[in-house]
Amino acid sequence: MNRVSLHGWSAWRSVLICMVTTALFTGCSGVGSGGTGPTTPGGGGNLPAKLINATSCSDLEQRLKTELIKRYKRQNVWYAYSGWVSAAKDLNANITTTAPTSIQATGTTAATATPHSDTNVQEQGVDEGDLVKTDGSYIYLARGSHFIIMKAQPAAQSEIVSDIDIKDYISELYLNGNQVTLVTTTYNYSGQAVPVIGGLTLPGQTITRMYCYDVTNVAMPTVSVRYDFPGAAQGTRRINSSIYLVTNYTIDIPNPVSISNYLAPGSFDQGSLTAASTLATTENIKRINAASLADLLPSYSRTLYSGGIAGTPEVFSAIGCEDVGIPESGNGADLSLVFSIDLSAAVPAVASSAVLSSWCTLYMSPDALYLASSNNWLWITPVAANGIPADNPEPQTALHKFGISATSAKPHYRGSGVVNGWINNQFSMGEYNGYMRIGTTRGGWFGEGLSNQLAILGEQNGALVATGTLTGLAPGERIYAMRFDRTRGYMVTYRTTDPLYTLDLGDPANPRVAGELHVDGFATYLHLLGTNNNRLLTIGRSANSAGQVTGNKLQLFDVTNLATPQLLGSYELGQGWSSAMYDYHAFLYYDALGILAIPYQSNINSTYVSGLNVFSVSNSGITQRGVIPAKTINGYADNVDRSVIIGTDIYAIASRSLTVADVGTLAVEKAIDLPYSTYLLTY
């Protein structure tokens, strides 16, 4: 029996894929070279950007088979993927028939809500899943595989009213009225033998699960439906009653063979490997040609519950052949699926679109959903078709836009574009009045010739085309943080100091740098606050004048006048670590009280210290008010990762405990142990 933690496996899988990518995949990114199409923002010539649809289902089948054959023909060494099992026919392999384990208290219903903080999101009107949500009366928590509901008020009487172990690691949850939706990622395994590398048995395809609960009675949540979607979740968002889920699914024949099928025991010389590779490739190509389109495209399943008991799973096609967008260049066989799940109906309605694209970064505005995929020139078709590119080629990023309409459940494709460089994260993107603004760092494989650019893209005949571009920003540095606010933009780059660039984006045809301010260190997250968003509150790393990182810090900027941004104050956090530096859901700024709360961990005199650091933020700067220490569990400080404010109380949420304190004095009012299980995959 081999076990691997979910997070550990995800990281290991990423490393494995990076190791074997050049031998395996072609065209996964949806970004190519050569051909005709819209001009790439920031230089780079004419590149195809528009998605096309297959002329028929048979046309799509042939296109997919062509890409798969390319992949297997380039298989010159044995690799793990060839033994993985397709999820197209096996989504129900691990479906349980009983309700999740539940420990519940006496019945109660939600009371009148108290004013409270909400999840920190990128765009107003677009909710994001998180590990904690509150309605002002109750706190809804995901701790490992446990879905927990806590009575929050009054603080001294806080207690767990419901605990359900769903046996899957919960990556995020949503709260919408009396509905809670849980999102998990697991791995489907049909029982077919799979190869072993380094003693680790590799699983089959990834599945993203979604559980819908009615929490009208908070002590007795009732699961109503579960969905098993193919692929690994790349991101989710919620607008009103609809949740949008993007997954990445690797298309393959259901039962590929591997080189190991043709190797005699102990035969690992180059000649044996080459011969076995040829035989495996020949057999896989034969199986590809014999496969039907239904064998290649994935399915999803829906399981309805009655009285907590699962009914018979129903299986549906995940995507129609007419809804698969195909880049004009660099297709590959990775499928980014965009699902919309309308939770307003008794049985949620599912609609979908898709694009042949590699792993994507998700950005969503109230009007559109964008997928950004960087190729890094590792596996695109032109490398194989036209030879190796320049010694130090420049990466590119493809953008695919899907429109969101109140009258149509299905996300509908609007257009695509290509920009030079790579993005830092989703905050490098922002839409306003139909224009996408995107910041990228440009340079080669090994970082030579680094600079940064800002491109503004508008729709034009089914493509996203540059209307204005700024290039050559901060030569030799890369982007560490960005934020867009209507006609404004903010960019932080770093090498030895932190230039904060303020950007005037009022004219989509003429973006310009409005101002620039240099401070030591760099920010990793920018938060908008103040009257008309005239302040930037940042968290990041502190550094000396030589550029050497010395610790962490908070900063407050006045950006009322874009031409003259000013530093109002800063606070040195010292050595240590805060998850809020790279996970903005851990960053809580509660404007009603002018309070900032961030988790912070440090190692003082070989003693691990963890807690919730609380600050007051005003026009005069940042002042620390104190620390709510994490509860000690088994002799060690628990790891705080989230916080919420309800009324006059602040809740520091850690892995296995929750501590409630008075928001004014920070005096601890109650500490509660939380159930937690580290979800292990077992094969």
Stockholm file with secondary structure:
# STOCKHOLM 1.0

chainA/1-683         MNRVSLHGWSAWRSVLICMVTTALFTGCSGVGSGGTGPTTPGGGGNLPAKLINATSCSDLEQRLKTELIKRYKRQNVWYAYSGWVSAAKDLNANITTTAPTSIQATGTTAATATPHSDTNVQEQGVDEGDLVKTDGSYIYLARGSHFIIMKAQPAAQSEIVSDIDIKDYISELYLNGNQVTLVTTTYNYSGQAVPVIGGLTLPGQTITRMYCYDVTNVAMPTVSVRYDFPGAAQGTRRINSSIYLVTNYTIDIPNPVSISNYLAPGSFDQGSLTAASTLATTENIKRINAASLADLLPSYSRTLYSGGIAGTPEVFSAIGCEDVGIPESGNGADLSLVFSIDLSAAVPAVASSAVLSSWCTLYMSPDALYLASSNNWLWITPVAANGIPADNPEPQTALHKFGISATSAKPHYRGSGVVNGWINNQFSMGEYNGYMRIGTTRGGWFGEGLSNQLAILGEQNGALVATGTLTGLAPGERIYAMRFDRTRGYMVTYRTTDPLYTLDLGDPANPRVAGELHVDGFATYLHLLGTNNNRLLTIGRSANSAGQVTGNKLQLFDVTNLATPQLLGSYELGQGWSSAMYDYHAFLYYDALGILAIPYQSNINSTYVSGLNVFSVSNSGITQRGVIPAKTINGYADNVDRSVIIGTDIYAIASRSLTVADVGTLAVEKAIDLPYSTYLLTY
#=GR chainA/1-683 SS CCEEEHHHHHHHHHHHHHHHHHHHCSSTTSCCSSSCCSBCTTSCCBCCCCEEECSSHHHHHHHHHHHHHHHHHTCCSCCGGGGCCCSTTTTTTTCCSSCCEEEECSCCBCCCCCCBCCCCCSSTTCBCCBSEEECSSEEEEEEBTEEEEEECSSGGGCEEEEEEECSSCEEEEEEETTEEEEEEEEECCCSCCCCEETTEECCCCEEEEEEEEECSBTTSCEEEEEEEEESEEEEEEEETTEEEEEEEEECCCSSCCCGGGGCCTTCCSHHHHHHHHHHHHHHHHHHHHHCCHHHHSCEEEEEEEETTEECCCEEEESSCGGGEEEESSCCCSEEEEEEEEETTSSSCEEEEEEEECCSCEEEECSSEEEEEEECTTSSCHHHHHHCCCCSSCCCEEEEEEEEEETTEEEEEEEEEEEEESBCSSGGGEEEETTEEEEEEEECCTTSTTCEEEEEEEEEETTEEEEEEEEEEESTTCEEEEEEEETTEEEEEEESSEEEEEEEECSSTTCCEEEEEEEEESEEEEEEEESGGGCEEEEEEEEECTTCCEEEEEEEEEECSSTTSCEEEEEEEEESSBCGGGTCGGGCEEETTTTEEEEEEEEEETTEEEEEEEEEEEETTEEEEEEEEECCEETTEECCEEEEEEETTEEEEEESSEEEEEETTTCCEEEEEECCCBCCEEEC
#=GC SS_cons         CCEEEHHHHHHHHHHHHHHHHHHHCSSTTSCCSSSCCSBCTTSCCBCCCCEEECSSHHHHHHHHHHHHHHHHHTCCSCCGGGGCCCSTTTTTTTCCSSCCEEEECSCCBCCCCCCBCCCCCSSTTCBCCBSEEECSSEEEEEEBTEEEEEECSSGGGCEEEEEEECSSCEEEEEEETTEEEEEEEEECCCSCCCCEETTEECCCCEEEEEEEEECSBTTSCEEEEEEEEESEEEEEEEETTEEEEEEEEECCCSSCCCGGGGCCTTCCSHHHHHHHHHHHHHHHHHHHHHCCHHHHSCEEEEEEEETTEECCCEEEESSCGGGEEEESSCCCSEEEEEEEEETTSSSCEEEEEEEECCSCEEEECSSEEEEEEECTTSSCHHHHHHCCCCSSCCCEEEEEEEEEETTEEEEEEEEEEEEESBCSSGGGEEEETTEEEEEEEECCTTSTTCEEEEEEEEEETTEEEEEEEEEEESTTCEEEEEEEETTEEEEEEESSEEEEEEEECSSTTCCEEEEEEEEESEEEEEEEESGGGCEEEEEEEEECTTCCEEEEEEEEEECSSTTSCEEEEEEEEESSBCGGGTCGGGCEEETTTTEEEEEEEEEETTEEEEEEEEEEEETTEEEEEEEEECCEETTEECCEEEEEEETTEEEEEESSEEEEEETTTCCEEEEEECCCBCCEEEC
//
